[in-house]
Amino acid sequence: KRQDLIPSLIETVRIYVKDQQKILDQLIAERAVAAKEHIADASKIEYEHDLSSTLNKVFDFSTVSKDLSVDTNFLELKGEIRQVERDIEFKVRQYNDTVRYYNKHRNIFFLWPIAKIFGYKPENVFEVEM
């Protein structure tokens, strides 16, 4: 959902900040790479982290341009993107709690043989900086 909001954000920002085309091009490229990666592994997390840092640079444009800082479309898009990021952070925490619970109970003395027989392997938690 965040990646779907980025093109609208770019068009809104492009109107007010014409001298920062390099960062907008970087955002477009990072969005394309992050959108192409479908498997949630370490590389996907790294791409999303890069995208987040570039988005923060774009959000900082509002300190440079007073017109952008009061543009309602920009503020709404920024708010929606921040909400999506909070939702992602919440879901990552939920996932990590579930994985930790699973890994803990998988290693319990009387459950370990059952896990071994059925091939239940330990899972990794996501370590994401938001």
Accessible surface in RSA format (square Angstrom, percent):
REM  Atomic radii and reference values for relative SASA: ProtOr
REM  Chains: A
REM  Algorithm: Lee & Richards
REM  Probe-radius: 1.40
REM  Slices: 20
REM RES _ NUM      All-atoms   Total-Side   Main-Chain    Non-polar    All polar
REM                ABS   REL    ABS   REL    ABS   REL    ABS   REL    ABS   REL
RES LYS A   1   165.00  80.5 122.99  75.5  42.01 100.0  70.98  63.9  94.02 100.2
RES ARG A   2    10.51   4.4   9.55   4.9   0.96   2.3   4.47   6.1   6.04   3.7
RES GLN A   3    30.28  16.9  29.99  21.9   0.29   0.7  13.22  28.1  17.07  12.9
RES ASP A   4   105.39  73.8  88.13  87.7  17.26  40.8  25.93  61.0  79.46  79.2
RES LEU A   5    26.49  14.8  26.29  18.8   0.20   0.5  26.49  18.6   0.00   0.0
RES ILE A   6     0.00   0.0   0.00   0.0   0.00   0.0   0.00   0.0   0.00   0.0
RES PRO A   7    57.52  41.9  53.53  48.8   4.00  14.5  57.22  47.2   0.30   1.9
RES SER A   8    55.47  46.9  47.22  63.0   8.24  19.0  19.25  41.0  36.22  50.7
RES LEU A   9     0.00   0.0   0.00   0.0   0.00   0.0   0.00   0.0   0.00   0.0
RES ILE A  10     6.34   3.6   6.34   4.7   0.00   0.0   6.34   4.6   0.00   0.0
RES GLU A  11    96.15  55.2  95.02  71.9   1.13   2.7  47.11  91.1  49.04  40.0
RES THR A  12     8.49   6.0   6.52   6.6   1.97   4.7   4.84   6.5   3.65   5.5
RES VAL A  13     0.00   0.0   0.00   0.0   0.00   0.0   0.00   0.0   0.00   0.0
RES ARG A  14    74.04  31.1  73.47  37.5   0.56   1.3  40.49  55.3  33.54  20.3
RES ILE A  15   113.24  64.4 101.67  75.7  11.57  27.9 103.98  74.9   9.27  25.1
RES TYR A  16    75.76  35.4  49.05  27.9  26.71  69.5  24.86  18.7  50.90  62.7
RES VAL A  17     5.31   3.5   2.80   2.5   2.52   6.1   4.82   4.2   0.49   1.3
RES LYS A  18   155.72  76.0 134.13  82.3  21.58  51.4 109.57  98.6  46.15  49.2
RES ASP A  19   119.05  83.4  82.40  82.0  36.64  86.6  51.01 120.1  68.03  67.8
RES GLN A  20    53.40  29.9  52.13  38.1   1.27   3.0   2.68   5.7  50.72  38.5
RES GLN A  21    69.72  39.0  68.63  50.2   1.09   2.6  46.55  99.1  23.17  17.6
RES LYS A  22   174.55  85.2 164.89 101.2   9.65  23.0 112.09 100.9  62.45  66.5
RES ILE A  23    37.17  21.1  37.17  27.7   0.00   0.0  37.17  26.8   0.00   0.0
RES LEU A  24     0.01   0.0   0.01   0.0   0.00   0.0   0.01   0.0   0.00   0.0
RES ASP A  25    70.23  49.2  64.68  64.4   5.55  13.1  27.57  64.9  42.66  42.5
RES GLN A  26    68.22  38.1  60.85  44.5   7.37  17.6  27.96  59.5  40.27  30.5
RES LEU A  27     0.00   0.0   0.00   0.0   0.00   0.0   0.00   0.0   0.00   0.0
RES ILE A  28    75.74  43.1  74.55  55.5   1.19   2.9  74.70  53.8   1.04   2.8
RES ALA A  29    56.27  51.7  49.11  75.8   7.16  16.3  55.96  78.8   0.31   0.8
RES GLU A  30    34.40  19.7  31.78  24.0   2.61   6.2  20.63  39.9  13.77  11.2
RES ARG A  31    63.78  26.8  63.78  32.5   0.00   0.0   3.77   5.1  60.01  36.4
RES ALA A  32    56.15  51.6  46.81  72.2   9.34  21.2  51.37  72.3   4.78  12.7
RES VAL A  33    57.71  38.0  57.23  51.8   0.48   1.1  57.23  49.7   0.48   1.3
RES ALA A  34     0.00   0.0   0.00   0.0   0.00   0.0   0.00   0.0   0.00   0.0
RES ALA A  35    38.60  35.5  26.92  41.5  11.69  26.6  28.89  40.7   9.71  25.7
RES LYS A  36   154.89  75.6 139.16  85.4  15.73  37.5  93.00  83.7  61.89  65.9
RES GLU A  37    45.92  26.4  42.12  31.9   3.80   9.0   4.08   7.9  41.84  34.2
RES HIS A  38   160.22  87.6 128.01  89.0  32.21  82.4  87.61  90.3  72.61  84.5
RES ILE A  39   126.51  72.0 122.75  91.4   3.76   9.1 126.51  91.1   0.00   0.0
RES ALA A  40    67.04  61.6  45.67  70.5  21.37  48.6  45.76  64.4  21.28  56.4
RES ASP A  41    62.15  43.5  55.88  55.6   6.27  14.8  31.40  73.9  30.76  30.7
RES ALA A  42    82.78  76.1  69.07 106.6  13.71  31.2  72.52 102.1  10.26  27.2
RES SER A  43    43.44  36.7  35.44  47.3   8.00  18.4  36.07  76.8   7.36  10.3
RES LYS A  44    40.45  19.7  40.45  24.8   0.00   0.0  27.87  25.1  12.58  13.4
RES ILE A  45    40.76  23.2  38.68  28.8   2.08   5.0  40.16  28.9   0.60   1.6
RES GLU A  46    93.58  53.7  93.05  70.4   0.53   1.3  35.59  68.8  57.99  47.3
RES TYR A  47    72.89  34.0  70.96  40.4   1.92   5.0  33.45  25.1  39.44  48.6
RES GLU A  48    40.70  23.4  40.49  30.6   0.22   0.5  31.89  61.7   8.82   7.2
RES HIS A  49    71.31  39.0  66.70  46.4   4.62  11.8  44.67  46.0  26.64  31.0
RES ASP A  50    52.04  36.5  51.56  51.3   0.48   1.1   9.15  21.5  42.89  42.8
RES LEU A  51     0.00   0.0   0.00   0.0   0.00   0.0   0.00   0.0   0.00   0.0
RES SER A  52    17.97  15.2  17.72  23.6   0.25   0.6  13.92  29.6   4.05   5.7
RES SER A  53    50.77  42.9  45.64  60.9   5.12  11.8  34.70  73.9  16.07  22.5
RES THR A  54     0.99   0.7   0.99   1.0   0.00   0.0   0.00   0.0   0.99   1.5
RES LEU A  55     0.23   0.1   0.23   0.2   0.00   0.0   0.23   0.2   0.00   0.0
RES ASN A  56    62.87  43.4  62.42  60.3   0.45   1.1  22.95  55.2  39.91  38.6
RES LYS A  57    93.96  45.8  91.08  55.9   2.88   6.9  55.06  49.6  38.90  41.4
RES VAL A  58     0.00   0.0   0.00   0.0   0.00   0.0   0.00   0.0   0.00   0.0
RES PHE A  59     4.00   2.0   2.73   1.7   1.27   3.3   2.73   1.7   1.27   3.6
RES ASP A  60    85.79  60.1  84.22  83.8   1.57   3.7  22.33  52.5  63.47  63.3
RES PHE A  61    11.16   5.6  11.11   6.9   0.05   0.1  11.16   6.8   0.00   0.0
RES SER A  62    17.26  14.6  12.23  16.3   5.02  11.6   3.10   6.6  14.15  19.8
RES THR A  63   117.77  83.8  81.19  82.3  36.58  87.2  76.23 102.4  41.53  62.8
RES VAL A  64   110.95  73.0  81.39  73.7  29.56  71.2  86.95  75.5  24.00  65.1
RES SER A  65    17.98  15.2  11.93  15.9   6.05  13.9  12.35  26.3   5.63   7.9
RES LYS A  66   175.91  85.8 169.86 104.2   6.05  14.4 113.40 102.1  62.51  66.6
RES ASP A  67    92.91  65.1  89.48  89.1   3.43   8.1  10.12  23.8  82.80  82.6
RES LEU A  68     0.00   0.0   0.00   0.0   0.00   0.0   0.00   0.0   0.00   0.0
RES SER A  69    40.01  33.8  30.28  40.4   9.73  22.4  20.39  43.4  19.62  27.5
RES VAL A  70   109.22  71.9  93.76  84.9  15.46  37.3  95.82  83.3  13.40  36.3
RES ASP A  71    28.03  19.6  21.20  21.1   6.83  16.2   6.83  16.1  21.20  21.1
RES THR A  72    97.32  69.2  93.83  95.1   3.49   8.3  64.23  86.3  33.09  50.0
RES ASN A  73    73.85  50.9  71.49  69.1   2.36   5.7  23.43  56.4  50.43  48.7
RES PHE A  74     0.22   0.1   0.22   0.1   0.00   0.0   0.22   0.1   0.00   0.0
RES LEU A  75    83.01  46.2  74.12  53.0   8.90  22.4  74.63  52.4   8.39  22.6
RES GLU A  76   110.48  63.4 101.68  76.9   8.79  20.9  40.02  77.4  70.46  57.5
RES LEU A  77    11.42   6.4  11.42   8.2   0.00   0.0  11.42   8.0   0.00   0.0
RES LYS A  78    56.14  27.4  56.14  34.4   0.00   0.0  20.86  18.8  35.28  37.6
RES GLY A  79    35.56  43.9   0.00   N/A  35.56  43.9  32.38  88.8   3.18   7.1
RES GLU A  80    76.65  44.0  71.59  54.2   5.06  12.1  34.74  67.2  41.92  34.2
RES ILE A  81     0.00   0.0   0.00   0.0   0.00   0.0   0.00   0.0   0.00   0.0
RES ARG A  82    72.73  30.5  72.01  36.7   0.73   1.7  28.70  39.2  44.03  26.7
RES GLN A  83    83.25  46.6  83.25  60.8   0.00   0.0  37.68  80.2  45.58  34.6
RES VAL A  84    15.58  10.3  15.25  13.8   0.33   0.8  15.58  13.5   0.00   0.0
RES GLU A  85    21.29  12.2  20.61  15.6   0.68   1.6  10.50  20.3  10.79   8.8
RES ARG A  86   130.85  54.9 124.99  63.7   5.86  13.9  65.42  89.4  65.43  39.7
RES ASP A  87    59.99  42.0  58.84  58.6   1.15   2.7  14.55  34.2  45.45  45.3
RES ILE A  88    64.83  36.9  63.24  47.1   1.59   3.8  64.71  46.6   0.12   0.3
RES GLU A  89    56.36  32.4  55.43  41.9   0.94   2.2  13.24  25.6  43.13  35.2
RES PHE A  90   116.67  58.4 116.31  72.0   0.37   1.0 116.39  70.6   0.28   0.8
RES LYS A  91   131.03  63.9 126.59  77.7   4.44  10.6  74.26  66.8  56.77  60.5
RES VAL A  92    27.92  18.4  26.41  23.9   1.51   3.6  27.87  24.2   0.05   0.1
RES ARG A  93   138.24  58.0 136.73  69.7   1.51   3.6  55.18  75.4  83.06  50.3
RES GLN A  94    94.57  52.9  91.47  66.9   3.10   7.4  29.94  63.7  64.63  49.0
RES TYR A  95    89.21  41.7  83.18  47.3   6.04  15.7  68.42  51.4  20.80  25.6
RES ASN A  96    11.77   8.1  11.77  11.4   0.00   0.0   0.93   2.2  10.85  10.5
RES ASP A  97    88.43  61.9  81.30  80.9   7.13  16.9  28.20  66.4  60.23  60.1
RES THR A  98    89.46  63.6  84.91  86.1   4.54  10.8  63.04  84.7  26.42  39.9
RES VAL A  99     7.91   5.2   7.48   6.8   0.43   1.0   7.91   6.9   0.00   0.0
RES ARG A 100   130.30  54.7 123.84  63.1   6.46  15.4  60.08  82.1  70.22  42.6
RES TYR A 101   141.23  65.9 136.40  77.6   4.83  12.6 101.77  76.5  39.46  48.6
RES TYR A 102    68.14  31.8  63.53  36.1   4.61  12.0  63.69  47.9   4.45   5.5
RES ASN A 103    30.80  21.2  30.43  29.4   0.36   0.9  16.46  39.6  14.33  13.9
RES LYS A 104   143.74  70.1 130.02  79.8  13.72  32.7  86.26  77.6  57.48  61.2
RES HIS A 105    52.96  28.9  52.47  36.5   0.49   1.2  31.66  32.6  21.30  24.8
RES ARG A 106    34.18  14.3  26.81  13.7   7.37  17.5   8.67  11.8  25.51  15.5
RES ASN A 107    89.73  61.9  68.67  66.4  21.05  50.7  25.16  60.6  64.56  62.4
RES ILE A 108    54.49  31.0  48.07  35.8   6.43  15.5  54.41  39.2   0.09   0.2
RES PHE A 109   184.28  92.2 172.36 106.8  11.91  31.0 177.65 107.7   6.63  19.0
RES PHE A 110   140.22  70.2 128.70  79.7  11.53  30.0 132.89  80.6   7.33  21.0
RES LEU A 111    59.45  33.1  58.66  42.0   0.79   2.0  58.66  41.2   0.79   2.1
RES TRP A 112   118.20  47.4 118.20  57.2   0.00   0.0 100.74  53.7  17.46  28.3
RES PRO A 113    60.64  44.2  58.48  53.3   2.16   7.9  60.57  50.0   0.07   0.4
RES ILE A 114    86.04  49.0  85.96  64.0   0.07   0.2  86.04  62.0   0.00   0.0
RES ALA A 115     6.07   5.6   5.23   8.1   0.84   1.9   5.73   8.1   0.34   0.9
RES LYS A 116   134.10  65.4 116.65  71.6  17.45  41.5  65.24  58.7  68.86  73.4
RES ILE A 117   135.47  77.1 103.41  77.0  32.06  77.3 110.65  79.7  24.81  67.3
RES PHE A 118   140.93  70.5 111.33  69.0  29.60  77.0 117.09  71.0  23.84  68.2
RES GLY A 119    43.32  53.4   0.00   N/A  43.32  53.4  26.30  72.2  17.02  38.1
RES TYR A 120   117.19  54.7 112.36  63.9   4.83  12.6  70.23  52.8  46.96  57.9
RES LYS A 121   142.03  69.3 138.38  84.9   3.65   8.7  95.05  85.6  46.98  50.0
RES PRO A 122    84.22  61.4  66.22  60.4  18.00  65.4  66.26  54.7  17.96 111.6
RES GLU A 123    87.13  50.0  80.59  61.0   6.54  15.6  18.05  34.9  69.08  56.4
RES ASN A 124   128.27  88.5 117.71 113.8  10.56  25.4  29.87  71.9  98.41  95.1
RES VAL A 125    43.72  28.8  27.89  25.3  15.83  38.1  27.99  24.3  15.73  42.7
RES PHE A 126    54.29  27.2  49.30  30.5   4.99  13.0  50.47  30.6   3.82  10.9
RES GLU A 127   150.54  86.4 122.56  92.7  27.98  66.6  49.59  95.9 100.94  82.4
RES VAL A 128    51.23  33.7  19.78  17.9  31.45  75.8  20.77  18.0  30.46  82.6
RES GLU A 129   135.23  77.6 123.27  93.3  11.96  28.5  50.35  97.4  84.88  69.3
RES MET A 130   107.40  55.6  29.98  19.8  77.42 184.3  55.17  46.9  52.23  69.2
END  Absolute sums over single chains surface
CHAIN  1 A     8953.4       7942.7       1010.8       5413.1       3540.3
END  Absolute sums over all chains
TOTAL          8953.4       7942.7       1010.8       5413.1       3540.3
